[in-house]
Amino acid sequence: MTRILAAVLAAFLWLGSGAAQAAVCMSRDDMTGYLASKFNETQRHVGLVMGRSIMEIWRSDKGTWTIVMTNVRGVSCIVGAGEGWENIPAKVELPGAPS
């Protein structure tokens, strides 16, 4: 079973968005362990989605990234993944503030 999940996840990551439609889901503990061991990704951002799910962004120092949604039952699914993550400083422009 683990080999099948690894193969599906690998295909999803390499095929890119739109090419692989099947979601990869597993327990949150399994998901976090897999992302850490396979891709050296760590949790970098987290947010609450409509009070019912948690969205996390995991990424590595090499630029790989994975977006994971976890439901109230503790099932985590990959909803996006890729390469080339860059942190760009936010540019906030306040109305009426001098340029």
Helices and strands as residue ranges (DSSP letters): H 2-15, E 24-27, H 28-39, E 42-49, E 53-59, E 65-70, E 75-82
